[in-house]
Amino acid sequence: MLIVVARDPAIRLCDIAAACHITERTAQNIVHDLEQAGYMRRERNGRRSRYILCMGGTLRHPAAASVPVRGVLDLFTPHAGER
């Protein structure tokens, strides 16, 4: 899900759900969990949300605890001018 949001920070929740092949309610729960864990935060702009990823942290799983979030997302998201 972080990869989907990294590719389009202004994506709608229903589009996140469709991209991840999950229900909108499940996507909402995952976004909430990611916010609580400090991986992202949400800014409201009228009726829309914009997601801001917190790239400074590391993954939580003990086997990947030293892997930075930024490094993982850089592997799977295009950089400026590479689309």
C-alpha positions as CSV (number, residue, x, y, z in Angstrom):
1,M,0.0,0.0,0.0
2,L,2.9,2.4,0.7
3,I,4.0,1.9,-2.9
4,V,0.6,2.9,-4.2
5,V,0.5,6.0,-2.1
6,A,4.2,6.9,-3.0
7,R,3.2,6.8,-6.7
8,D,0.3,9.2,-6.2
9,P,0.0,11.0,-2.8
10,A,-3.4,12.5,-3.8
11,I,-4.9,9.1,-4.5
12,R,-8.4,8.5,-3.2
13,L,-9.0,5.7,-0.7
14,C,-11.3,3.8,-3.1
15,D,-8.5,3.9,-5.7
16,I,-6.0,2.6,-3.1
17,A,-8.4,-0.3,-2.4
18,A,-8.8,-1.1,-6.1
19,A,-5.0,-1.0,-6.8
20,C,-4.4,-3.3,-3.8
21,H,-7.4,-5.6,-4.7
22,I,-8.9,-5.2,-1.2
23,T,-12.1,-3.7,0.1
24,E,-12.3,0.0,0.8
25,R,-12.9,-0.7,4.5
26,T,-9.8,-2.8,4.6
27,A,-7.8,-0.1,2.9
28,Q,-9.2,2.4,5.4
29,N,-8.0,0.2,8.3
30,I,-4.6,-0.3,6.8
31,V,-4.2,3.5,6.2
32,H,-5.2,4.1,9.8
33,D,-2.7,1.5,11.0
34,L,0.1,3.0,8.9
35,E,-0.7,6.4,10.3
36,Q,-0.6,5.1,13.9
37,A,2.7,3.3,13.2
38,G,4.2,6.6,11.9
39,Y,4.7,5.5,8.2
40,M,2.4,8.2,6.9
41,R,0.2,11.1,7.8
42,R,-2.8,12.6,6.1
43,E,-3.6,16.2,5.3
44,R,-7.1,17.2,4.5
45,N,-7.7,19.6,1.6
46,G,-11.4,20.2,1.5
47,R,-13.1,16.8,0.9
48,R,-9.9,15.2,-0.4
49,S,-6.9,13.8,1.5
50,R,-3.3,14.0,0.6
51,Y,-1.0,11.3,2.1
52,I,2.5,12.3,3.2
53,L,4.9,9.4,3.7
54,C,7.4,9.5,6.6
55,M,10.4,8.1,4.8
56,G,12.9,8.4,7.7
57,G,11.9,5.2,9.6
58,T,12.7,1.6,9.1
59,L,10.6,-1.5,8.6
60,R,9.1,-3.0,11.7
61,H,9.6,-6.7,11.0
62,P,12.6,-8.0,13.0
63,A,14.1,-9.6,9.9
64,A,14.1,-6.2,8.1
65,A,14.5,-3.8,11.0
66,S,17.5,-2.2,9.5
67,V,15.9,-1.6,6.1
68,P,14.9,2.0,5.6
69,V,11.4,2.8,4.2
70,R,12.9,5.2,1.7
71,G,15.1,2.4,0.3
72,V,12.2,0.1,-0.3
73,L,10.1,2.7,-1.9
74,D,12.9,3.9,-4.2
75,L,13.1,0.4,-5.6
76,F,9.4,0.3,-6.6
77,T,8.6,3.9,-7.5
78,P,9.8,5.9,-10.5
79,H,12.0,8.9,-9.9
80,A,11.4,12.3,-11.4
81,G,11.7,12.1,-15.2
82,E,11.6,8.3,-15.4
83,R,7.9,7.7,-16.0
